[in-house]
Amino acid sequence: MPYCPECGGEMQYMIGTKHYVCKSCGLSVTQQELMELREKLRPNEETVEEERERKKKEYLKWYLSKKK
């Protein structure tokens, strides 16, 4: 069962409206909107990982430049 991107509550699929509705906060979204909301939240985690990778590369470049 999918979880709400807003509050983390359980989402229930409503066949009549073809929407997912959060049992906790009442958020109502289509499957496409649900996927888009999750995608918006995901980059924050990726950017943190990308920042770590960039810092590692910068440090390695600095470290190797001091060895010459």
C-alpha positions as a LaTeX table, in Angstrom:
\begin{tabular}{lrrr}
\hline
Residue & $x$ (\AA) & $y$ (\AA) & $z$ (\AA) \\
\hline
Met1 & 0.00 & 0.00 & 0.00 \\
Pro2 & 1.42 & 3.43 & $-0.92$ \\
Tyr3 & 2.14 & 6.05 & 1.69 \\
Cys4 & 1.25 & 9.76 & 1.59 \\
Pro5 & 4.10 & 12.02 & 0.47 \\
Glu6 & 2.73 & 14.81 & 2.70 \\
Cys7 & 2.21 & 13.11 & 6.08 \\
Gly8 & 3.32 & 9.49 & 5.66 \\
Gly9 & $-0.19$ & 8.10 & 6.23 \\
Glu10 & $-1.70$ & 5.21 & 4.29 \\
Met11 & $-3.14$ & 5.96 & 0.86 \\
Gln12 & $-6.32$ & 4.18 & $-0.21$ \\
Tyr13 & $-7.24$ & 3.83 & $-3.89$ \\
Met14 & $-10.77$ & 5.00 & $-4.69$ \\
Ile15 & $-11.97$ & 3.11 & $-7.76$ \\
Gly16 & $-14.84$ & 5.52 & $-8.50$ \\
Thr17 & $-12.64$ & 8.61 & $-8.77$ \\
Lys18 & $-9.41$ & 6.81 & $-9.71$ \\
His19 & $-7.58$ & 8.75 & $-6.99$ \\
Tyr20 & $-5.44$ & 7.80 & $-4.03$ \\
Val21 & $-6.75$ & 9.39 & $-0.84$ \\
Cys22 & $-4.73$ & 9.66 & 2.37 \\
Lys23 & $-6.53$ & 8.20 & 5.38 \\
Ser24 & $-4.76$ & 10.68 & 7.69 \\
Cys25 & $-4.62$ & 14.10 & 6.01 \\
Gly26 & $-7.11$ & 13.64 & 3.16 \\
Leu27 & $-4.69$ & 14.36 & 0.30 \\
Ser28 & $-6.30$ & 13.21 & $-2.94$ \\
Val29 & $-4.08$ & 12.58 & $-5.98$ \\
Thr30 & $-4.02$ & 10.54 & $-9.16$ \\
Gln31 & $-1.39$ & 7.86 & $-9.62$ \\
Gln32 & 0.57 & 10.21 & $-11.90$ \\
Glu33 & 0.46 & 13.05 & $-9.34$ \\
Leu34 & 1.55 & 10.64 & $-6.60$ \\
Met35 & 4.56 & 9.58 & $-8.67$ \\
Glu36 & 5.43 & 13.23 & $-9.41$ \\
Leu37 & 5.23 & 14.20 & $-5.72$ \\
Arg38 & 7.53 & 11.34 & $-4.79$ \\
Glu39 & 9.96 & 12.35 & $-7.55$ \\
Lys40 & 10.05 & 15.93 & $-6.19$ \\
Leu41 & 10.95 & 14.63 & $-2.75$ \\
Arg42 & 13.64 & 12.27 & $-4.02$ \\
Pro43 & 16.14 & 14.82 & $-5.42$ \\
Asn44 & 16.87 & 16.17 & $-1.93$ \\
Glu45 & 18.39 & 12.84 & $-0.97$ \\
Glu46 & 20.25 & 12.61 & $-4.25$ \\
Thr47 & 21.66 & 16.11 & $-4.00$ \\
Val48 & 23.08 & 15.31 & $-0.56$ \\
Glu49 & 24.76 & 12.24 & $-2.04$ \\
Glu50 & 25.96 & 14.24 & $-5.04$ \\
Glu51 & 27.37 & 16.89 & $-2.71$ \\
Arg52 & 29.29 & 14.22 & $-0.76$ \\
Glu53 & 30.66 & 12.81 & $-4.00$ \\
Arg54 & 31.70 & 16.27 & $-5.20$ \\
Lys55 & 33.46 & 16.99 & $-1.88$ \\
Lys56 & 35.29 & 13.66 & $-2.09$ \\
Lys57 & 36.49 & 14.50 & $-5.60$ \\
Glu58 & 37.55 & 18.02 & $-4.56$ \\
Tyr59 & 39.45 & 16.64 & $-1.57$ \\
Leu60 & 41.14 & 13.99 & $-3.70$ \\
Lys61 & 42.13 & 16.63 & $-6.25$ \\
Trp62 & 43.51 & 18.86 & $-3.47$ \\
Tyr63 & 45.32 & 15.94 & $-1.80$ \\
Leu64 & 46.94 & 14.81 & $-5.03$ \\
Ser65 & 48.00 & 18.38 & $-5.88$ \\
Lys66 & 49.93 & 18.58 & $-2.57$ \\
Lys67 & 51.84 & 15.38 & $-3.36$ \\
Lys68 & 53.57 & 16.83 & $-6.43$ \\
\hline
\end{tabular}
